[in-house]
């Protein structure tokens, strides 16, 4: 192999490397953008989950208040009487 052929191969490999680097940069930019979108979506899910947790906590407090209330059984709404009498089912 002559020096000229070696130089041509090195040049071809250098161009191929440049194309690969450019492609890698494009992929990196796309993945970075997608990751940003996923992070924003997760933040939204976390906020909604925190809201649900707060509501559930308030409901648990309300249920405990109702369960321990001194309101006569006959005055309690039927749905509350049933929920107090029956333990929760399912997971």
ABEGO torsion letter per residue (X at the ends): XBAAAAAAAAAAAAAAAAAAAAAAAAAAAAAAAAAAAAAAAAAAAAAAAAAAAAAAAAAAAAAAAAAABABBAAABBAAAAAAAABBBBEX
